[in-house]
């Protein structure tokens, strides 16, 4: 079973990253290093929060998705809803790409 999750900035209470996963995937970003991250913007956002003594809130937004393609579609819908910094006007997410 797949799910779509979000990382929320505790300072603004708004998401800064949307992802798709299963198992414990949604927590893996918390343990990334500069050497093994595939998204430096997300990495530096988490580090910036930690430098202030804060942790992002990580939560599932859609759960129990049986089809991986459907999970990707839902992830894309959330990414496009909030937009990506530097890609969509007024985008707030650190996501780099969408799957569509």
C-alpha positions as protocol buffer text, in pm:
chain_id: "A"
residue {
  index: 1
  type: UNK
  ca { x: 0 y: 0 z: 0 }
}
residue {
  index: 2
  type: UNK
  ca { x: 121 y: 347 z: -94 }
}
residue {
  index: 3
  type: UNK
  ca { x: 56 y: 686 z: 58 }
}
residue {
  index: 4
  type: UNK
  ca { x: 119 y: 1052 z: -18 }
}
residue {
  index: 5
  type: UNK
  ca { x: 286 y: 1256 z: 256 }
}
residue {
  index: 6
  type: UNK
  ca { x: 388 y: 1612 z: 325 }
}
residue {
  index: 7
  type: UNK
  ca { x: 657 y: 1791 z: 520 }
}
residue {
  index: 8
  type: UNK
  ca { x: 521 y: 2097 z: 696 }
}
residue {
  index: 9
  type: UNK
  ca { x: 720 y: 2400 z: 804 }
}
residue {
  index: 10
  type: UNK
  ca { x: 630 y: 2456 z: 1173 }
}
residue {
  index: 11
  type: UNK
  ca { x: 696 y: 2830 z: 1135 }
}
residue {
  index: 12
  type: UNK
  ca { x: 432 y: 2879 z: 864 }
}
residue {
  index: 13
  type: UNK
  ca { x: 220 y: 2565 z: 907 }
}
residue {
  index: 14
  type: UNK
  ca { x: 244 y: 2521 z: 528 }
}
residue {
  index: 15
  type: UNK
  ca { x: 390 y: 2225 z: 338 }
}
residue {
  index: 16
  type: UNK
  ca { x: 733 y: 2255 z: 180 }
}
residue {
  index: 17
  type: UNK
  ca { x: 761 y: 1905 z: 32 }
}
residue {
  index: 18
  type: UNK
  ca { x: 517 y: 1643 z: -102 }
}
residue {
  index: 19
  type: UNK
  ca { x: 617 y: 1282 z: -157 }
}
residue {
  index: 20
  type: UNK
  ca { x: 486 y: 933 z: -234 }
}
residue {
  index: 21
  type: UNK
  ca { x: 595 y: 627 z: -43 }
}
residue {
  index: 22
  type: UNK
  ca { x: 525 y: 308 z: 142 }
}
residue {
  index: 23
  type: UNK
  ca { x: 657 y: 168 z: 466 }
}
residue {
  index: 24
  type: UNK
  ca { x: 875 y: 424 z: 647 }
}
residue {
  index: 25
  type: UNK
  ca { x: 967 y: 618 z: 332 }
}
residue {
  index: 26
  type: UNK
  ca { x: 823 y: 946 z: 460 }
}
residue {
  index: 27
  type: UNK
  ca { x: 1085 y: 964 z: 735 }
}
residue {
  index: 28
  type: UNK
  ca { x: 1392 y: 894 z: 520 }
}
residue {
  index: 29
  type: UNK
  ca { x: 1441 y: 1261 z: 432 }
}
residue {
  index: 30
  type: UNK
  ca { x: 1510 y: 1337 z: 798 }
}
residue {
  index: 31
  type: UNK
  ca { x: 1828 y: 1127 z: 781 }
}
residue {
  index: 32
  type: UNK
  ca { x: 1962 y: 1248 z: 447 }
}
residue {
  index: 33
  type: UNK
  ca { x: 2302 y: 1409 z: 420 }
}
residue {
  index: 34
  type: UNK
  ca { x: 2428 y: 1657 z: 164 }
}
residue {
  index: 35
  type: UNK
  ca { x: 2613 y: 1369 z: -4 }
}
residue {
  index: 36
  type: UNK
  ca { x: 2313 y: 1137 z: -41 }
}
residue {
  index: 37
  type: UNK
  ca { x: 2019 y: 1372 z: -95 }
}
residue {
  index: 38
  type: UNK
  ca { x: 1858 y: 1397 z: -437 }
}
residue {
  index: 39
  type: UNK
  ca { x: 1699 y: 1731 z: -349 }
}
residue {
  index: 40
  type: UNK
  ca { x: 1931 y: 1993 z: -205 }
}
residue {
  index: 41
  type: UNK
  ca { x: 1650 y: 2250 z: -158 }
}
residue {
  index: 42
  type: UNK
  ca { x: 1457 y: 2008 z: 63 }
}
residue {
  index: 43
  type: UNK
  ca { x: 1774 y: 1913 z: 251 }
}
residue {
  index: 44
  type: UNK
  ca { x: 1866 y: 2275 z: 322 }
}
residue {
  index: 45
  type: UNK
  ca { x: 1508 y: 2356 z: 428 }
}
residue {
  index: 46
  type: UNK
  ca { x: 1517 y: 2078 z: 688 }
}
residue {
  index: 47
  type: UNK
  ca { x: 1862 y: 2189 z: 804 }
}
residue {
  index: 48
  type: UNK
  ca { x: 1747 y: 2552 z: 829 }
}
residue {
  index: 49
  type: UNK
  ca { x: 1460 y: 2446 z: 1055 }
}
residue {
  index: 50
  type: UNK
  ca { x: 1691 y: 2231 z: 1267 }
}
residue {
  index: 51
  type: UNK
  ca { x: 1933 y: 2521 z: 1304 }
}
residue {
  index: 52
  type: UNK
  ca { x: 1644 y: 2707 z: 1470 }
}
residue {
  index: 53
  type: UNK
  ca { x: 1570 y: 2414 z: 1700 }
}
residue {
  index: 54
  type: UNK
  ca { x: 1266 y: 2307 z: 1499 }
}
residue {
  index: 55
  type: UNK
  ca { x: 1165 y: 1988 z: 1322 }
}
residue {
  index: 56
  type: UNK
  ca { x: 930 y: 1962 z: 1025 }
}
residue {
  index: 57
  type: UNK
  ca { x: 596 y: 1796 z: 1083 }
}
residue {
  index: 58
  type: UNK
  ca { x: 563 y: 1486 z: 865 }
}
residue {
  index: 59
  type: UNK
  ca { x: 214 y: 1361 z: 793 }
}
residue {
  index: 60
  type: UNK
  ca { x: 24 y: 1138 z: 555 }
}
residue {
  index: 61
  type: UNK
  ca { x: -232 y: 1324 z: 344 }
}
residue {
  index: 62
  type: UNK
  ca { x: -373 y: 1026 z: 149 }
}
residue {
  index: 63
  type: UNK
  ca { x: -336 y: 667 z: 271 }
}
residue {
  index: 64
  type: UNK
  ca { x: -415 y: 313 z: 152 }
}
residue {
  index: 65
  type: UNK
  ca { x: -347 y: 365 z: -218 }
}
residue {
  index: 66
  type: UNK
  ca { x: -315 y: 21 z: -378 }
}
residue {
  index: 67
  type: UNK
  ca { x: -189 y: 130 z: -721 }
}
residue {
  index: 68
  type: UNK
  ca { x: 152 y: 298 z: -755 }
}
residue {
  index: 69
  type: UNK
  ca { x: 47 y: 492 z: -1066 }
}
residue {
  index: 70
  type: UNK
  ca { x: -253 y: 627 z: -875 }
}
residue {
  index: 71
  type: UNK
  ca { x: -21 y: 728 z: -588 }
}
residue {
  index: 72
  type: UNK
  ca { x: 201 y: 919 z: -833 }
}
residue {
  index: 73
  type: UNK
  ca { x: -107 y: 1090 z: -977 }
}
residue {
  index: 74
  type: UNK
  ca { x: -224 y: 1202 z: -632 }
}
residue {
  index: 75
  type: UNK
  ca { x: 128 y: 1320 z: -545 }
}
residue {
  index: 76
  type: UNK
  ca { x: 133 y: 1530 z: -864 }
}
residue {
  index: 77
  type: UNK
  ca { x: -207 y: 1680 z: -780 }
}
residue {
  index: 78
  type: UNK
  ca { x: -77 y: 1797 z: -442 }
}
residue {
  index: 79
  type: UNK
  ca { x: 247 y: 1931 z: -592 }
}
residue {
  index: 80
  type: UNK
  ca { x: 55 y: 2128 z: -852 }
}
residue {
  index: 81
  type: UNK
  ca { x: -192 y: 2253 z: -589 }
}
residue {
  index: 82
  type: UNK
  ca { x: 88 y: 2419 z: -389 }
}
residue {
  index: 83
  type: UNK
  ca { x: 335 y: 2476 z: -673 }
}
residue {
  index: 84
  type: UNK
  ca { x: 712 y: 2441 z: -676 }
}
residue {
  index: 85
  type: UNK
  ca { x: 944 y: 2727 z: -585 }
}
residue {
  index: 86
  type: UNK
  ca { x: 1101 y: 2857 z: -903 }
}
residue {
  index: 87
  type: UNK
  ca { x: 869 y: 2662 z: -1133 }
}
residue {
  index: 88
  type: UNK
  ca { x: 507 y: 2761 z: -1070 }
}
residue {
  index: 89
  type: UNK
  ca { x: 407 y: 3116 z: -983 }
}
residue {
  index: 90
  type: UNK
  ca { x: 385 y: 3159 z: -605 }
}
residue {
  index: 91
  type: UNK
  ca { x: 502 y: 2799 z: -555 }
}
residue {
  index: 92
  type: UNK
  ca { x: 596 y: 2704 z: -199 }
}
residue {
  index: 93
  type: UNK
  ca { x: 731 y: 2348 z: -237 }
}
residue {
  index: 94
  type: UNK
  ca { x: 1094 y: 2238 z: -259 }
}
residue {
  index: 95
  type: UNK
  ca { x: 995 y: 1953 z: -493 }
}
residue {
  index: 96
  type: UNK
  ca { x: 1207 y: 1942 z: -807 }
}
residue {
  index: 97
  type: UNK
  ca { x: 987 y: 1750 z: -1049 }
}
residue {
  index: 98
  type: UNK
  ca { x: 643 y: 1610 z: -1105 }
}
residue {
  index: 99
  type: UNK
  ca { x: 568 y: 1271 z: -1258 }
}
residue {
  index: 100
  type: UNK
  ca { x: 316 y: 1381 z: -1521 }
}
